[in-house]
């Protein structure tokens, strides 16, 4: 624990989420999905004694995927609800999701100047795609999250 005199310095230190680790019963399907949807690329991963992938964006391993047993997650208990990614190119991502046949839900938060798209991985993990500072397009009506991709 830091000395109390150094706490102001500790609190002012920048914080950045390093990565998210997803457990999945479908390593290959989840990897392929994240590559196709988010343009992540597999890269170096230490030789752990279990299978998995580290997926990179801009040279950083931001998503780790490792084996899980499968089955539905009890979202009413203590768990991480979803993972959000800050992106740009809202209309391009909508077009890509439509072309890939991936179901999604939408949410605009005008007070934050944000647009959001909610999707699920093949095994049901909820992902939130956040687009800041991209005005609403007349090409797409605003929808609210459905049971297919719930927002929290």
C-alpha positions in Angstrom: 0.0 0.0 0.0 1.2 3.5 -0.9 2.3 5.9 1.8 -0.6 8.3 2.7 1.6 11.2 1.7 1.8 9.8 -1.8 -2.0 9.2 -2.2 -2.6 12.4 -4.1 0.0 11.4 -6.7 -1.5 7.9 -6.9 -5.0 9.2 -7.4 -3.9 11.5 -10.2 -2.1 8.8 -12.1 -3.8 8.0 -15.4 -5.7 4.8 -15.6 -6.5 2.8 -18.8 -8.1 -0.5 -19.1 -5.4 -2.9 -20.3 -7.5 -5.8 -21.7 -10.6 -7.9 -21.3 -10.5 -11.7 -21.0 -13.5 -13.6 -22.4 -14.1 -17.2 -21.4 -15.8 -19.1 -24.2 -16.7 -22.7 -25.1 -16.0 -21.8 -28.8 -12.4 -20.4 -29.1 -12.3 -20.5 -32.9 -15.8 -19.1 -33.4 -15.2 -16.3 -30.9 -11.8 -15.4 -32.4 -13.3 -15.4 -36.0 -16.2 -13.2 -34.8 -13.9 -10.6 -33.1 -11.6 -10.6 -36.1 -14.5 -10.0 -38.6 -16.5 -7.5 -36.5 -13.8 -5.5 -34.7 -10.9 -6.0 -37.1 -8.8 -7.5 -34.2 -5.8 -9.6 -35.2 -4.3 -12.5 -33.3 -0.8 -12.0 -32.2 1.9 -13.0 -29.7 0.6 -14.8 -26.6 3.0 -16.3 -23.9 3.1 -20.1 -23.8 0.5 -20.6 -21.1 -0.4 -24.2 -20.3 -3.9 -23.7 -21.7 -5.2 -22.7 -25.2 -6.3 -19.3 -26.1 -5.6 -16.2 -28.2 -4.6 -12.6 -27.6 -6.3 -10.3 -30.1 -4.6 -7.0 -31.0 -5.8 -3.5 -32.0 -3.2 -0.9 -32.8 -0.3 -3.1 -31.6 -1.9 -3.8 -28.2 -3.5 -7.1 -27.0 -6.8 -5.8 -25.9 -8.9 -9.0 -25.9 -7.8 -12.3 -24.5 -9.9 -15.4 -25.1 -9.6 -18.6 -23.1 -11.6 -21.8 -22.8 -14.8 -21.8 -20.8 -17.3 -24.5 -20.0 -20.1 -22.9 -21.9 -23.7 -22.5 -20.7 -25.7 -19.3 -19.9 -24.3 -16.7 -17.6 -26.5 -15.7 -14.6 -26.5 -12.0 -15.2 -28.3 -11.3 -12.0 -25.3 -12.4 -9.9 -21.9 -10.6 -9.6 -20.3 -10.7 -13.0 -19.0 -8.4 -15.6 -22.0 -7.5 -17.6 -20.5 -6.4 -20.9 -17.4 -5.1 -22.6 -17.4 -1.7 -24.4 -15.2 -0.7 -27.3 -14.7 2.9 -28.4 -14.7 3.0 -32.2 -15.3 5.4 -35.1 -17.3 4.9 -38.2 -20.8 4.3 -36.9 -22.4 3.8 -40.4 -19.6 1.6 -41.6 -20.0 -0.7 -38.6 -23.8 -0.8 -39.1 -23.3 -1.8 -42.7 -20.7 -4.4 -41.7 -23.0 -6.0 -39.1 -25.8 -6.1 -41.5 -23.6 -7.7 -44.2 -22.4 -10.3 -41.7 -25.9 -11.1 -40.6 -25.2 -10.1 -37.0 -28.2 -8.9 -35.0 -27.8 -5.7 -33.0 -29.6 -3.1 -31.0 -29.0 0.6 -31.0 -29.0 3.4 -28.4 -28.2 7.1 -28.9 -27.2 9.1 -25.8 -27.5 12.6 -27.1 -26.5 14.1 -23.8 -23.2 12.4 -24.1 -22.9 12.9 -27.9 -22.6 9.1 -28.2 -24.2 6.4 -30.4 -24.0 2.8 -29.3 -24.5 -0.6 -31.0 -25.0 -3.7 -28.9 -24.1 -7.1 -30.2 -23.5 -10.6 -28.8 -20.6 -13.0 -29.6 -21.5 -16.5 -30.9 -21.6 -17.7 -27.2 -23.6 -14.8 -25.9 -21.1 -12.3 -24.5 -22.6 -8.8 -24.7 -20.4 -6.2 -26.5 -21.1 -2.5 -26.7 -19.7 -0.5 -29.6 -19.4 3.2 -28.6 -19.1 6.0 -31.1 -18.5 9.4 -29.7 -19.2 12.6 -31.7 -20.9 11.0 -34.7 -24.2 12.7 -35.5 -27.3 10.7 -36.1 -27.7 9.7 -39.7 -31.0 9.9 -41.5 -30.1 6.6 -43.1 -30.9 4.6 -39.9 -33.8 5.0 -37.6 -33.0 5.0 -33.9 -33.9 1.7 -32.1 -33.6 0.8 -28.5 -31.9 -2.3 -27.2 -34.0 -5.4 -27.5 -33.8 -8.7 -25.8 -31.3 -9.8 -28.4 -28.7 -7.4 -27.2 -29.5 -5.9 -23.9 -28.0 -2.7 -22.7 -27.2 -2.2 -19.0 
